[in-house]
Amino acid sequence: MIYLLGILIAVGFLLGWIESVSNRWAYQAFGKPGIMLTACIGTPVHEVGHALMCLIFGHKIISIKLFDINPKNSTLGYVKHSYNKHNLYQVIGNFFISLGPIFSGTAAILFFMCILEPDTFQALRQHIISAPVNSNDLVNFIKWSGRSIMIVYRGIFNSGSIGSPSFWIFLWLAICTASHIALSREDIKSAISGLAVTLFVVVLFNFGAVLCGFGTLKYVLIVAKYNIYLVSVLSVAVTFSLVTALIMGILYKIRRLITG
């Protein structure tokens, strides 16, 4: 559970903190247009993640706005939805709907990588295909996941890529997406009830499996194999978000110096 979901929650909180700092500096440097610079791509990806999870878990979408360019509104986008509080599946859905932007953001960055940095994408894909899921060795699997991060970084930032226009297009799209993957306060609030129910169901299932002499680790590792995509891409998302925050911080300092 820590590997499958804990990493997503931790990264969501981290990205949220970085985004709040970056947006504050961007607003102080340029006003709302400074935030719009990355939000025009990142916010629709964020909201699509919420909307898709609503559909998967049977929630009714009341209204949706992928991107609001009205400078008077503080909210850049939203998905309003309702659900049956007595439906266990839909209650669990609250947790995954809140994490939706992480899934959609990761998928978007992987798509950009596949189109614009195909060699890096194929190297990552081959590494994941050969992941040791049949050994039931969790420690070895986690080490394998860590190596995927280095594969992505080496592929993206090699000397051949940096001179290519596709690298800079990918960098821009990835920065825009990564800057808005973060979970908002509303996302975190609605995730709490869903997380509690999800943990209860998983513990109950595992307890029943143990009583029946059924080992679940093998199947968890098969699911975790695809979690490597999330681990590797989210590490890049954190780096890109930090770079964005650093740039906005420098521009904010420059503006302060100019305006006295």
CORTA-V788553 format. One record per run of one state. SS is the DSSP state (@ for helix, = for strand, . for the rest). FROM is the first residue (numbers start at 1). LEN is the number of residues. Records with the same first field share a line. If there is no record, write none. Layout:
BEGIN
SS = FROM-LEN + FROM-LEN
END
This chain:
BEGIN
. = 1-1 + 31-1 + 57-3 + 66-12 + 83-5 + 99-1 + 117-1 + 130-8 + 157-2 + 163-2 + 179-6 + 212-5 + 260-1
@ = 2-29 + 32-25 + 88-11 + 100-17 + 118-12 + 138-19 + 159-4 + 165-14 + 185-27 + 217-43
= = 60-6 + 78-5
END
